[in-house]
Amino acid sequence: GVLQQLDESIDDNSIINVDNDVQAAIKAVELINENKADFIMKGKIQTADLLKAVVNKEKGLRTGSVMSHIAIFEVPTYHKLLAVTDGGMMMYPNLLEKKQIIENAVSAFIAMGYVKPKVAVLAAVENVNPKMTETIDGDMLKQMNKNGEIENCIIEGPISYDLVMNKESAKIKGFEDRKSVV
């Protein structure tokens, strides 16, 4: 199987067999609550089945603050780890919820050993436009970071995707002097 291809092995007791996806989600949440697991990786399970277990009021993972989703990507052609949040739990977050989503992601990266993660608050454009809420929020989140309201990270925003992913694009648009997340 996959483990042999990676020349890895695990203790047979680490493999937990359940009857279906719903039971797998419940078991994953149980393992997190028992401090026997650190992350839940979604895999092929339906999002609704996983989230039902995660947000369960009695046995889920609620902490009293905003819950958010982080997708982490290791791209062989890119020089650092990338993450996207929130891609599935918070459909239309307000400014306070966006702040909490950033704090959740920063906490996760600090737990993985990163000292000061860089955060890009993406928008279609990199300038504040009063008609585009995401640009106003991006600027406000950046100011919160500068004022110490959002700690342990560097926030740039609003910023367009091309400037985040390509230093040459940032240079062409005169963005290289800012604390860019590129």
KOLLUM-57360 format. One record per residue: x, z, y of N, C-alpha, C in turn; residue number from 1. Coordinates in pm, 1 decimal. Each point is the difference from the previous one (the first is absolute). Example, Ala and Ser with C-alpha at 12.3 -4.5 7.8 and 13.67 -1.06 7.14 Angstrom:
// residues 2
<<1319.0; 780.0; -569.0>; <-89.0; 0.0; 119.0>; <90.0; 0.0; 120.0>; 1>
<<-35.0; -72.0; 105.0>; <82.0; 6.0; 119.0>; <-77.0; 73.0; 109.0>; 2>
END
This chain:
// residues 182
<<79.4; 0.0; -118.1>; <-79.4; 0.0; 118.1>; <84.7; 0.0; 126.0>; 1>
<<-63.1; 34.4; 107.5>; <62.7; 0.3; 131.9>; <115.7; 98.9; 5.4>; 2>
<<-18.6; 119.3; -57.7>; <106.9; 100.2; 3.9>; <126.3; -49.5; -69.6>; 3>
<<-15.0; -68.8; -113.6>; <117.7; -52.6; -69.2>; <69.2; -106.8; 83.7>; 4>
<<-77.5; -86.0; 67.4>; <58.7; -102.6; 85.4>; <80.6; 61.4; 113.2>; 5>
<<-43.3; 115.7; 47.7>; <71.5; 68.8; 107.6>; <107.4; 93.8; -52.8>; 6>
<<14.7; 3.3; -130.9>; <94.8; 90.4; -66.4>; <-25.4; 145.7; 39.8>; 7>
<<-128.0; 34.9; 0.1>; <-43.8; 134.6; 34.6>; <-80.8; 57.7; -115.6>; 8>
<<-10.9; 131.2; -0.8>; <-85.9; 64.3; -99.4>; <-64.6; 122.2; 63.6>; 9>
<<-113.5; 39.1; -55.8>; <-67.1; 121.6; 44.6>; <-45.6; 76.6; -122.2>; 10>
<<-20.7; 126.4; 19.7>; <-49.1; 87.3; -105.5>; <-141.8; -44.8; -38.0>; 11>
<<-26.0; -13.2; -128.6>; <-132.7; -42.1; -45.8>; <-111.4; 90.2; 52.1>; 12>
<<31.6; 126.8; 27.6>; <-100.2; 92.5; 53.4>; <-38.6; -33.8; 143.6>; 13>
<<79.1; -85.6; 65.3>; <-30.1; -39.6; 137.5>; <-106.7; -108.2; 6.6>; 14>
<<-30.0; -60.1; -112.8>; <-103.9; -103.4; -4.5>; <-131.9; 67.3; -34.1>; 15>
<<-95.3; -13.7; 90.1>; <-131.0; 64.5; -16.5>; <-103.1; -108.7; -23.2>; 16>
<<-65.2; 4.1; -112.4>; <-100.7; -100.1; -34.4>; <-138.7; 51.1; 40.0>; 17>
<<-73.7; -82.9; 71.4>; <-139.1; 31.2; 34.2>; <-85.8; -120.1; -37.7>; 18>
<<-128.9; 19.8; -1.5>; <-91.0; -103.2; -48.8>; <-28.5; -113.3; 97.4>; 19>
<<6.5; 28.4; 131.1>; <-37.5; -103.6; 96.5>; <64.4; 27.6; 135.7>; 20>
<<-21.8; -92.5; 92.9>; <59.3; 10.9; 132.9>; <-48.2; 122.5; 76.6>; 21>
<<-127.2; 32.5; -12.7>; <-54.0; 116.4; 70.2>; <71.8; 126.4; -46.5>; 22>
<<16.7; 13.7; -130.7>; <71.3; 116.4; -54.0>; <147.2; -0.4; 43.2>; 23>
<<60.2; -118.2; 10.2>; <139.0; -10.4; 45.0>; <13.1; 50.8; 143.7>; 24>
<<-94.3; -36.5; 85.1>; <2.3; 45.0; 139.3>; <-16.3; 151.8; 7.4>; 25>
<<-93.9; 51.9; -76.1>; <-22.3; 145.4; -1.6>; <125.4; 71.8; -48.0>; 26>
<<63.5; -51.1; -104.3>; <121.4; 61.4; -54.4>; <114.4; -7.1; 100.7>; 27>
<<13.8; -112.5; 69.7>; <106.5; -14.2; 99.2>; <-15.4; 103.3; 111.2>; 28>
<<-121.5; 17.3; 48.6>; <-27.1; 98.3; 104.9>; <27.9; 141.0; -51.9>; 29>
<<-38.8; 26.0; -123.3>; <25.6; 130.6; -62.1>; <150.1; 28.9; -5.2>; 30>
<<79.9; -98.8; -38.0>; <145.7; 17.5; -8.2>; <61.3; 27.4; 137.4>; 31>
<<-50.8; -66.0; 102.3>; <47.1; 27.3; 136.7>; <-33.4; 144.1; 37.6>; 32>
<<-123.2; 41.7; -24.5>; <-42.6; 135.8; 34.1>; <77.3; 106.7; -76.2>; 33>
<<47.8; -32.4; -118.9>; <78.2; 93.7; -81.2>; <150.0; -10.4; 29.0>; 34>
<<38.0; -79.5; 101.3>; <141.2; -23.5; 34.9>; <81.1; -57.5; -115.4>; 35>
<<-66.0; -78.3; -84.7>; <67.9; -66.7; -111.3>; <27.1; -146.7; 31.3>; 36>
<<-45.4; -44.8; 117.3>; <23.6; -136.9; 45.8>; <9.8; 3.5; 152.4>; 37>
<<71.2; -97.6; 55.1>; <20.0; -6.4; 144.9>; <-79.0; -112.0; 67.2>; 38>
<<-22.9; -110.0; -70.4>; <-66.7; -116.6; 56.0>; <-101.1; -53.9; -100.3>; 39>
<<-101.3; -66.9; 52.1>; <-90.2; -77.2; -84.7>; <26.9; -146.3; 31.6>; 40>
<<32.3; -77.4; -101.7>; <17.9; -144.0; 16.2>; <-124.5; -67.0; -54.4>; 41>
<<-62.7; -81.9; 81.9>; <-130.8; -53.7; -32.3>; <-2.5; -89.2; -123.3>; 42>
<<82.3; -100.0; -11.0>; <-5.3; -91.1; -113.5>; <-126.8; -82.3; -1.0>; 43>
<<-54.3; -27.7; -119.8>; <-115.7; -89.9; -13.8>; <-134.6; 68.4; 16.6>; 44>
<<-1.1; 128.7; 17.6>; <-126.2; 72.9; 13.6>; <-75.6; -47.2; 124.4>; 45>
<<-131.0; -0.6; -7.9>; <-81.8; -35.2; 116.1>; <17.7; 106.9; 108.3>; 46>
<<14.5; -43.0; 122.6>; <20.9; 92.5; 111.4>; <-110.2; 105.4; 6.2>; 47>
<<-124.1; -40.9; -17.6>; <-112.2; 94.5; 6.7>; <13.0; 110.1; -105.3>; 48>
<<43.3; -35.3; -121.5>; <16.4; 99.9; -105.9>; <109.4; 100.4; 35.2>; 49>
<<109.2; -49.3; 55.9>; <109.2; 89.3; 38.6>; <-41.9; 89.8; 116.0>; 50>
<<-56.4; -59.3; 103.2>; <-36.9; 77.9; 118.2>; <-106.2; 104.1; -29.4>; 51>
<<-90.9; -29.4; -91.1>; <-103.3; 98.0; -36.0>; <65.0; 129.4; -51.3>; 52>
<<104.5; -12.9; -79.6>; <70.4; 118.3; -50.7>; <82.7; 66.2; 110.6>; 53>
<<63.7; -79.8; 82.2>; <86.8; 52.8; 106.6>; <-79.1; 78.8; 103.2>; 54>
<<-117.7; -49.2; 39.5>; <-76.5; 66.6; 105.9>; <-104.6; 98.6; -52.3>; 55>
<<-5.6; 20.8; -130.6>; <-95.0; 94.4; -58.4>; <13.7; 135.4; 69.9>; 56>
<<-112.1; 53.9; 47.1>; <2.9; 123.8; 79.5>; <49.0; 120.4; -78.2>; 57>
<<-22.3; 3.8; -130.6>; <38.0; 116.3; -79.7>; <138.4; -13.4; -62.7>; 58>
<<32.2; -117.2; -52.7>; <124.8; -15.1; -75.7>; <94.1; -104.6; 57.3>; 59>
<<-33.5; -55.3; 115.0>; <80.6; -106.1; 59.1>; <121.8; 52.1; 74.2>; 60>
<<50.9; -83.2; 87.7>; <124.2; 30.8; 70.8>; <-20.5; 29.3; 148.3>; 61>
<<-120.3; 31.9; 39.9>; <-27.4; 27.0; 140.9>; <81.0; 119.5; 49.4>; 62>
<<50.8; -12.2; 122.8>; <77.8; 108.7; 59.9>; <-62.5; 50.0; 129.6>; 63>
<<-107.2; -62.7; 42.7>; <-62.4; 37.6; 125.6>; <38.0; -92.0; 114.6>; 64>
<<102.9; -81.5; -18.5>; <36.4; -96.6; 103.4>; <-29.1; -141.3; -50.8>; 65>
<<28.7; -95.7; 82.6>; <-25.6; -139.8; -34.8>; <80.9; -38.7; -124.2>; 66>
<<-68.2; -64.8; -94.2>; <68.2; -54.7; -117.3>; <27.7; -146.7; 28.1>; 67>
<<118.0; -45.9; -39.8>; <32.5; -140.5; 21.6>; <78.7; -54.4; -117.5>; 68>
<<5.1; -129.9; -6.4>; <62.9; -74.1; -108.6>; <132.0; -59.0; 50.3>; 69>
<<102.0; 0.4; -83.7>; <127.4; -62.9; 35.1>; <37.4; -96.9; -111.4>; 70>
<<23.5; -123.8; 36.9>; <53.2; -99.2; -94.8>; <147.8; -17.0; 34.2>; 71>
<<85.6; 21.1; -98.2>; <145.2; -7.2; 22.5>; <53.9; -124.4; -69.3>; 72>
<<82.1; -74.6; 73.1>; <54.4; -126.0; -50.1>; <151.6; 1.4; 5.4>; 73>
<<61.3; -41.4; -108.8>; <143.9; -25.4; -2.3>; <13.9; -151.0; -13.7>; 74>
<<40.8; -65.1; 108.7>; <10.3; -145.1; 5.5>; <146.8; -37.7; -14.5>; 75>
<<35.1; -72.8; -106.9>; <141.4; -31.6; -23.1>; <68.6; -72.5; 116.0>; 76>
<<-75.7; -75.5; 78.7>; <60.4; -75.2; 110.6>; <-3.2; 74.8; 133.1>; 77>
<<-49.2; 125.0; -1.8>; <-5.1; 79.2; 123.3>; <89.8; 121.3; -15.7>; 78>
<<63.7; 43.1; 106.3>; <105.7; 100.8; -6.7>; <-45.6; 145.0; -9.8>; 79>
<<-129.0; 25.7; 4.7>; <-44.8; 138.6; -14.9>; <-139.5; 6.3; -60.9>; 80>
<<-36.3; 119.8; -43.4>; <-130.9; 24.3; -59.3>; <-107.7; -15.9; 107.3>; 81>
<<-112.7; -57.6; -37.7>; <-111.9; -19.0; 92.0>; <-122.4; 73.2; -52.5>; 82>
<<-82.1; 45.6; 91.0>; <-126.3; 62.7; -38.8>; <-108.6; -46.4; 94.8>; 83>
<<-121.2; -8.8; -51.9>; <-116.4; -34.6; 80.9>; <-102.1; 111.0; -18.2>; 84>
<<-52.0; 46.9; 111.3>; <-103.8; 101.5; -4.1>; <-94.2; -23.6; 116.6>; 85>
<<-119.1; 19.0; -3.8>; <-79.2; 28.0; -116.5>; <-71.7; -129.2; -38.9>; 86>
<<20.1; -43.1; -121.2>; <-56.9; -125.6; -45.1>; <-129.3; 12.6; -76.8>; 87>
<<-53.5; 120.3; -14.9>; <-117.5; 8.7; -84.0>; <-93.6; 115.9; 21.3>; 88>
<<44.8; 108.7; 58.8>; <-87.6; 116.9; 11.2>; <-64.6; 12.3; 137.4>; 89>
<<73.1; -28.0; 103.8>; <-49.9; 14.9; 137.1>; <-23.1; -139.5; 58.7>; 90>
<<-121.2; -44.8; -1.2>; <-30.0; -137.0; 41.9>; <14.0; -21.4; 150.5>; 91>
<<-51.6; 90.9; 80.4>; <2.4; -15.4; 146.0>; <39.3; 132.9; 64.6>; 92>
<<125.6; 41.3; -16.2>; <40.2; 130.5; 53.3>; <3.9; 2.8; 152.7>; 93>
<<-34.7; 116.1; 54.8>; <14.9; 18.9; 144.4>; <143.4; 46.4; 28.2>; 94>
<<32.3; 26.8; 123.6>; <137.1; 35.7; 37.0>; <48.9; 125.2; -73.3>; 95>
<<-80.3; 104.7; -4.3>; <40.2; 123.4; -68.0>; <22.8; -24.6; -149.1>; 96>
<<-87.4; -78.6; -61.0>; <17.0; -31.5; -142.1>; <125.9; -83.3; -22.6>; 97>
<<31.3; -92.1; 90.0>; <123.5; -79.5; -10.5>; <121.8; 91.3; 8.3>; 98>
<<-4.9; 97.8; 88.5>; <108.9; 98.0; 10.8>; <18.8; 71.9; -133.5>; 99>
<<-110.1; 43.1; -60.6>; <8.3; 71.7; -127.0>; <47.7; -91.3; -113.2>; 100>
<<-39.4; -125.9; 3.3>; <47.3; -96.2; -100.1>; <151.0; -15.5; 10.5>; 101>
<<51.2; -10.7; 122.9>; <145.3; -9.6; 20.8>; <67.3; 126.2; -51.6>; 102>
<<-54.5; 115.6; 32.4>; <59.7; 126.5; -45.4>; <1.7; 8.5; -152.6>; 103>
<<-105.5; -47.6; -65.5>; <-2.4; -1.9; -146.9>; <112.8; -86.9; -54.2>; 104>
<<15.4; -119.3; 55.4>; <103.4; -92.5; -47.2>; <139.2; 56.0; 25.8>; 105>
<<19.9; 56.7; 117.9>; <130.9; 58.9; 33.1>; <31.8; 114.0; -96.2>; 106>
<<-97.7; 84.2; -28.4>; <20.3; 110.6; -95.4>; <39.9; -52.2; -137.8>; 107>
<<-65.9; -107.8; -43.1>; <33.2; -58.6; -130.4>; <143.0; -51.6; -1.6>; 108>
<<41.0; -67.5; 106.1>; <136.4; -53.4; 4.0>; <104.6; 110.7; 12.3>; 109>
<<-30.4; 104.7; 72.7>; <91.5; 113.6; 7.9>; <13.2; 64.8; -137.9>; 110>
<<-110.8; 10.5; -73.0>; <4.0; 56.3; -135.8>; <85.1; -85.9; -93.4>; 111>
<<9.5; -130.5; 30.8>; <82.8; -89.8; -81.9>; <144.9; -2.5; 46.7>; 112>
<<34.1; 78.8; 103.2>; <138.6; 11.8; 42.9>; <36.3; -74.7; 126.8>; 113>
<<-94.5; -64.6; 64.0>; <28.7; -69.4; 126.0>; <-0.5; 102.1; 113.4>; 114>
<<96.6; -11.1; 91.3>; <14.1; 99.3; 105.3>; <-92.9; -26.7; 117.7>; 115>
<<-2.2; -120.9; 51.3>; <-81.4; -32.2; 117.0>; <-58.2; -139.5; -17.4>; 116>
<<-109.2; -11.4; -76.7>; <-57.9; -131.8; -25.7>; <-39.0; -71.3; 128.8>; 117>
<<7.3; -131.6; -4.0>; <-41.6; -83.3; 112.5>; <-141.4; -49.8; -27.0>; 118>
<<-84.5; 10.0; 101.7>; <-141.1; -34.7; -12.3>; <-31.8; -111.8; 98.3>; 119>
<<-60.3; -106.3; -50.2>; <-45.7; -109.8; 84.7>; <-151.8; 3.8; 5.4>; 120>
<<-54.8; 14.8; 119.1>; <-144.8; -5.1; 16.9>; <-33.5; -146.2; 29.2>; 121>
<<-44.0; -69.3; -105.1>; <-19.9; -144.2; 9.1>; <-124.5; -37.8; 79.0>; 122>
<<13.8; -110.5; 72.3>; <-110.9; -61.3; 72.1>; <29.1; -149.4; 3.7>; 123>
<<-97.3; -76.8; 41.8>; <19.1; -144.8; 7.0>; <103.0; -38.1; 105.9>; 124>
<<17.2; 85.7; 99.1>; <95.6; -24.6; 108.4>; <78.9; 127.7; 27.0>; 125>
<<110.1; -14.8; 69.3>; <85.7; 115.3; 25.8>; <-18.3; 59.7; 139.6>; 126>
<<-94.5; -50.5; 74.6>; <-28.0; 52.1; 133.5>; <-135.5; 67.6; 1.6>; 127>
<<-12.8; 101.8; 85.7>; <-127.8; 69.7; 11.8>; <-99.9; -92.4; 68.3>; 128>
<<-114.7; -16.1; -65.1>; <-108.8; -80.8; 52.5>; <-123.7; 88.8; 2.7>; 129>
<<-55.5; 27.0; 118.6>; <-115.9; 90.1; 9.4>; <-119.5; -42.6; -84.3>; 130>
<<-5.8; -126.1; -40.9>; <-110.6; -48.4; -82.2>; <27.4; 15.3; -149.8>; 131>
<<120.6; 45.9; -34.9>; <38.3; 14.9; -141.5>; <33.5; 146.7; -28.1>; 132>
<<-95.1; 69.4; -59.9>; <16.6; 143.0; -27.9>; <128.3; 29.5; -76.4>; 133>
<<35.0; -86.7; -96.3>; <119.3; 27.0; -80.0>; <127.8; 0.8; 83.9>; 134>
<<3.1; -76.6; 109.8>; <119.4; 2.8; 85.5>; <3.4; 127.5; 83.5>; 135>
<<-115.1; 43.2; 46.9>; <-8.0; 125.4; 76.9>; <41.0; 116.3; -89.9>; 136>
<<-55.8; 3.6; -122.0>; <34.1; 106.9; -94.9>; <147.6; -5.1; -36.4>; 137>
<<54.7; -119.7; -20.2>; <142.2; -12.8; -32.3>; <87.2; 60.6; 107.5>; 138>
<<-32.9; -27.1; 124.7>; <76.0; 56.1; 112.0>; <-17.6; 151.8; 6.3>; 139>
<<-122.1; 47.8; -20.9>; <-25.0; 144.2; 6.1>; <73.5; 73.4; -112.4>; 140>
<<2.7; -58.5; -119.3>; <71.6; 62.5; -112.4>; <149.7; 4.0; 27.5>; 141>
<<52.1; -105.3; 59.4>; <141.9; -2.3; 38.8>; <28.0; 110.8; 102.0>; 142>
<<-88.9; 16.8; 99.2>; <17.2; 105.1; 100.5>; <-10.2; 138.9; -63.1>; 143>
<<-91.4; 17.4; -95.7>; <-11.1; 128.2; -71.0>; <130.6; 32.6; -70.7>; 144>
<<63.4; -100.9; -56.5>; <128.5; 16.6; -67.5>; <107.1; 41.8; 101.1>; 145>
<<5.7; -67.0; 112.2>; <98.4; 31.6; 104.6>; <-20.6; 140.0; 55.7>; 146>
<<-126.8; 44.8; 7.1>; <-32.9; 132.6; 53.9>; <10.5; 111.4; -104.0>; 147>
<<35.9; -34.4; -123.4>; <14.0; 101.1; -104.4>; <-129.2; 36.4; -70.5>; 148>
<<-109.2; -71.0; 27.3>; <-126.8; 28.0; -67.2>; <-2.1; -55.8; -142.4>; 149>
<<79.4; -104.1; -24.0>; <19.6; -54.2; -134.5>; <149.7; 7.1; -24.6>; 150>
<<39.6; 83.4; -95.5>; <141.5; 32.1; -19.1>; <60.7; -68.5; -122.7>; 151>
<<133.4; 9.1; -7.1>; <79.5; -39.9; -116.9>; <-2.5; -148.9; -30.9>; 152>
<<-26.3; -82.8; 101.0>; <-2.4; -144.3; -19.8>; <28.4; -69.6; 132.4>; 153>
<<17.8; -129.6; -6.7>; <11.0; -83.6; 119.3>; <-116.7; -96.8; -5.4>; 154>
<<-82.9; 0.2; 103.9>; <-117.2; -87.1; 3.0>; <20.6; -109.6; 104.3>; 155>
<<-28.3; -121.8; -40.5>; <-3.2; -113.3; 91.4>; <-138.3; -61.2; -7.0>; 156>
<<-58.7; -25.0; 114.7>; <-130.3; -62.6; 1.6>; <-52.5; -14.9; 140.8>; 157>
<<-91.1; -89.2; 20.7>; <-42.2; -96.4; -101.2>; <111.9; -100.8; -25.5>; 158>
<<3.4; -50.5; -120.5>; <102.1; -97.7; -36.0>; <-59.2; -98.7; -100.3>; 159>
<<35.1; -124.0; 16.2>; <-50.7; -102.5; -91.5>; <88.3; -7.2; -124.1>; 160>
<<-58.3; -47.0; -106.9>; <66.2; -5.9; -130.3>; <132.2; -77.1; 5.6>; 161>
<<2.3; -112.6; 70.4>; <121.7; -81.2; 4.1>; <116.7; 76.0; 62.2>; 162>
<<-26.4; 84.5; 98.2>; <107.5; 76.2; 63.2>; <52.8; 110.3; -91.5>; 163>
<<-87.9; 54.9; -81.4>; <41.7; 104.7; -93.2>; <88.4; -57.8; -110.0>; 164>
<<-37.5; -114.6; -50.1>; <65.2; -54.5; -118.8>; <119.7; -90.2; 29.3>; 165>
<<18.7; -39.3; 125.3>; <106.0; -95.9; 29.0>; <71.2; 35.5; 129.4>; 166>
<<126.7; 42.0; -11.9>; <78.0; 39.4; 117.4>; <14.9; -115.8; 98.1>; 167>
<<11.2; -121.4; -51.4>; <15.6; -116.3; 87.7>; <-125.2; -19.8; 86.1>; 168>
<<-117.3; 17.9; -59.2>; <-123.9; -9.8; 77.7>; <-4.3; 107.8; 107.6>; 169>
<<42.1; 120.5; -34.7>; <2.1; 109.3; 97.0>; <95.1; -32.6; 114.3>; 170>
<<114.1; -57.4; -33.0>; <99.0; -35.3; 102.0>; <-55.1; -108.5; 92.5>; 171>
<<-61.9; -102.1; -57.6>; <-55.9; -110.4; 78.8>; <-105.6; 50.9; 98.0>; 172>
<<-81.2; 95.9; -44.2>; <-107.2; 52.0; 85.3>; <47.0; 116.3; 87.8>; 173>
<<131.4; 29.0; -0.3>; <53.0; 105.6; 85.0>; <-37.0; 138.9; -44.2>; 174>
<<-17.4; 17.8; -127.5>; <-44.4; 127.4; -56.1>; <115.2; 80.5; -58.3>; 175>
<<118.9; -56.5; -2.7>; <110.6; 66.6; -69.7>; <50.5; 124.5; 71.6>; 176>
<<-30.6; 17.0; 129.1>; <46.8; 116.7; 73.7>; <-82.8; 124.4; -28.3>; 177>
<<-120.9; -18.1; -51.0>; <-84.4; 115.6; -31.8>; <47.1; 61.6; -130.2>; 178>
<<-49.2; 120.5; -29.0>; <32.6; 64.0; -127.5>; <-78.7; -71.5; -108.8>; 179>
<<41.4; -120.9; -28.7>; <-74.9; -84.1; -92.8>; <7.4; 55.8; -141.3>; 180>
<<-101.2; -28.9; -76.8>; <-4.2; 44.0; -138.6>; <57.1; -106.6; -92.6>; 181>
<<51.6; -108.6; 56.3>; <56.9; -108.3; -80.3>; <120.2; 51.4; -76.8>; 182>
END
